[in-house]
Amino acid sequence: MPPQRATLLQVAQRAGVSRSTASFVLTGRHLDMRISEDARQRVLRAAQELDYRPNLMARSLRTKVTKTIALVSDTLASDPYAGRAIHGSLAAAVARGHLLFIGETEGDPVIEEKLISDFLDRQVDAFVYASMFTRHVRLPRQLRDRPVVLLNCLTRAAKPAQHAVIPDESAAGASAAQVLLDAGHRADIFLVGTPTERVFAGRERHAGIKNGLAAGGTRLAGTIQCDWWPDSAYEAVHRALGAGLEPRALICLNDRVAL
């Protein structure tokens, strides 16, 4: 059997203080309660000697705070390109003393509803609702009165109640244009990819590219249409060059096209 964990009362008895004094010290409230430095040190030393760890389950029942966050995504967790979003979420949670649960729905609304229900049953404090592709989403009804941050997605609500963290795609497009302008290019600049109003990233990047070039007194000479994938991009550019196109520069709509 595992060794029995030390209790707060045992820490208090070893330190020679009351149970409430030990609790105030171990929860960082010793200054408010005017506990002496000597008593604080005795409590900390006793806790270390007994390898005391607070019962977080009992504390959460008292405070209704579990210090847990659930990240719910469509395919973010299993996509190698999205690792930094997961890593950043984990790092931010750990730095603030929280645990991060991660659940993936694969875009299935039934799985999504069950996942969220399971997390609510575990009394998580808040949610990060994430999307692999930047897009507008309909927030699940279970989350509408919960603390939620949207990651890489938006809602169409006129006054959204949620915070949203999305990439500045327009600025990214303008930066790409500026790199070419700084290199002295003013003509025969072609876009590689197929911008579409339905895809947030493509629409915003395309607008940023056009605005960036316009600020430099020029514009795109044309677009080499292709899917946002290496094979399609290679074949499209190969055909364009074979047909006599002579671009001075290419702007690729995403990293896979650039590859």
N, C-alpha and C positions, 0 to 999 in steps of 0.2 A: 504494500500500500504506500502511496506517496506520503511524505512527511506532512504533519498537520501544520498549516500556515499560522504564523504568529498573529495574535489579535491586538487591536488597539489598546485594550485593557492591559495586556502583558507589557506593551511598550511603556504605558503610563506607570505601571508598578515598578519596572526596572529603573525608570528615570526619576521616580519619586515625586510624581506630579499627578494631578487629577486627569481623568480620561478626557475631559473637555479641553484641558490645557494641551494635552498631546494632540488632540484633533486640530486645535487652532494652529499649532506649530506645523503639523504635517500638511495642512491645507493652505499655508501661507498667510494666515490671518493673525499671526502673533503680534504684529505692530498695532493692529486695531484693538487688541485685547491687552496691550501693555504688558506682555510677558517678558520677563528678564532675559538677557542674552545667555546667562548661565543655565536657566531652565530650558531655553531653546536648544542649546548645545547638548544638554543631557538627553533630551527627547530624540534628537537626530542621531546621537551616538547609540542610544538604545535601539532605535529602529534599524540601524545598520547592523548591530550585533545580532539582532533577532531575525534579520533578513525580512523585515516587515514589508508587505505589499498591501495597499488598500484593496478592499473588496469593491471593485468597480460596479459590479452588479447591484450590490446593496446601495451604493451611493447613487446610482442612476435611479433606483426606485424612490429614493428620498427626494432627489433634486429634479427628476424628470429630464435630466441631461445625460446622454450616453457617450458623448464625445466621439460619435461615429458619423460618417458621411457615406452615402451610397452614390456611386457613379454608374449611371444606366446609359448604355450606348447601343447603337445598332450593330456595327461591326468594328468599332474602334479598337477594342481590346485585342482582336485577332489579326489586325492589319499591321504589317511591319512598318508602314510609313507613319503610323500614328503613335509609335512608342513614346515619343517625347511628351505627348499630351498626358498619357498615363503616368509617366515618370514625374512630370511636373505636378500632377494632382497628388500623387503619393508623397512627394517631397514636401509640398505645402501642408498636407494633413499631418505628417509626422512632426514637422517643425512646430506645430501648434498643439501637439499632444493628442491628436485624433487618429482614429483608425479609418482606413478607406476600404469599403467593400466595392467590388467591381462586378457588374452583371451585364451580360450581352444578350440582346434580343434577336439578332439576325433579321431585324425588321418585322418580326412576327408579333402582331398586337396581342395575341393570346399569351405568348411568353412574356411580353412586356408587362401586361397586367398582373400576371402571377409573380414576376420578379419584384415589382413595386410593392405588391401586397406582402410578400415575404419580408422585404426590408422594413415596411411599416410595422409588421408584427415584431420585428426586432428593435423597434423604437429608435431608428436612426434619427439624428437631429436634423439632417438636411440632405438635399440631393444635388448632384451635378447631372444634368440631362444633356448627353453629348451625341453628336452626329459625325460620321466619317466624312461626309461632304457638307460643305456650307450650304444650308438650305433653310427654307421656312418649314416649321413643324407645327403640328397641333399638340399642345401640351396634354398629356394624359390627365383625365379628370381627377385621378387620385392625388395628383401633385398640385392642383390649382390653389389650394390653401396652405401649401407647405413652403418652407424656405427652399428655393430652387435657383440655381445658376445655370443658364444655358451655355453650353460649350460648342462652338462651331455651328450654331444654328440660331434662328430667330423665330418669333411668332408674328403673326399679322395683326395682332390686337392693336387697336388704336392707342391704348395706354397700357402697354405691357407691365405687369407687376413684377416681372423677373429681370434680373440682371443678365446680360448676354456678353460673352467674350468671343469675338470673331476676328479673323485676320483682316487687316486693312488691305484688301485686294486692289483697290483703286490706287493707293500709294505705291503698292508693289509694281503695278503696271507703269506708273509715272517714273519710278526709279529705273526700270528697264529702259525706258525711252531716254532717260537722262544719261545713262551710260553710253549709249550710241551717240547722243549729241555731244557729249564731252570728248568722244573719240573723233569728232569731226564729221560724222555722217549726217547728211541732209537730204539724200535722195536714194531711191531704190531700196527702201527698207520694207521688208515683207513680213507679215504675220504668219506663223505656222500654227495651225490649229483651227478649230471651228467654234468661234464665239457664238453663244446662243443665249437668248433672254431667259431661258428656263434654268440655266446653270449659273448660280450666283457668282462663283469665282470667275467664270469666263466673261460674264457680262461686266463685272467690276474691273477686271484686269484690262479688258478691251477698252473700256472708257478711260482708264488711267493712262494707257498707252497713247490713245488719241489726244487726250488733253496735254500729256507731256510733250508729245511731238509738236502740237499746235503752239505751245508756249515757246518752242524753239524755232518756230516759223516754217515747219514742214508737216508732212502727214505720211501715213502709210501708202506705199505704192500699190499694195494689193494684199490678198490673203491666199495662202496655200492651204486649201481645205483638207482636213484629215481628222481622224479620231484622235483622242488624247492618249495615244499609246505608241510605243517605239516603232513597231512594225508598220503601222499605218502611216506614221509621220515619215519614216524613211522612204517608203514607196511613193508617197505624194511628192516629196522634195526631189526624189530621183526622177520622177516623171516630169516635173516642172523644169529641172535643169536640162533634161533630154530634149524638151520641147523648145529650148533656146532661152529660157528665163535667165537673166544675169543679175541677181540681187547683190547689192553691196553689203547688206546685213540682214539677219533674220532675228525676229523676236518670237520665241517659243512660248506658247500659252501655259505650259506646265513643265515640270522636270522630266516627266516621262517622254514628252515630245522632244525635249532637248537631248535626252539620252539617245 
